[in-house]
Amino acid sequence: MTVKLNKKAFDHAKHLIRDGKAVKDVRDDWSEHAPSADDENAFLEKHGYSEYSAWYLGVDDDHPDDQKGRYKFPYGDFKKIHRCAVISAESRAAQYDHDDIREALGQLLERLDED
């Protein structure tokens, strides 16, 4: 499994923070705030994989572009970036030695905490 930083998603997340589209929730809120599978499918049906991928900081090259399994490390709910998602993803990225993704998430967390 080769998971790489999705630079498009990283840029999208930075724009969301800059534009004030962020939820400053706490670490354990992600289980409640994360989109459901139905939410993901509805977003995919309406917007396609190109926009869907912008909400995931990791891309797994072992999966085709048109599979949800290709996209890892979600950071928001398709409307706003969530601090709890960033914290959760940062922990998982560190756990699996995805250092570039972990560093990007750390930068996003810093930006979220600055505002």
Secondary structure, DSSP 8 states (H G I E B T S, - for coil): --EEE-HHHHHHHHHHHHTT-EE---GGGHHHHS--HHHHHHHHHHHHHHHHHTTEEEEETTS-TT-GGGEEEE-BSSSSEEHHHHHHHHHHHHHTT-HHHHHHHHHHHHHHHH-
